[in-house]
Amino acid sequence: MSKVCQLTGKRPITGNTVSHSNRKIKRRFLPNLQKKRFYVPEKDTWVTLKVSAAAMRSIDKMGVYEYVQKMERKGINTGVKF
């Protein structure tokens, strides 16, 4: 299963773990992804999405249908079919 948010497109990034002695070891920073079901009242359906915690907060504010439309207007292909 890929570690990419379906709505925002957030994906893992790389960086270094730096010890007290300043040794650097490569590591990955993973996004906080959750698999969640959302109800879309405009279409009267349920949709299961793998979204980041930041996207969930935005969905709480505006609703899942409007948030997906906003992301598609920005040019981010969400791939969500209602």
Protein Blocks (a to p, Z undefined) as FASTA:
>chain_A
ZZbdfklopacdddddddfkopacdddddddddddddddfknopacdddddfklmmmmmm
nopklmmmmmmmnopaghpaZZ
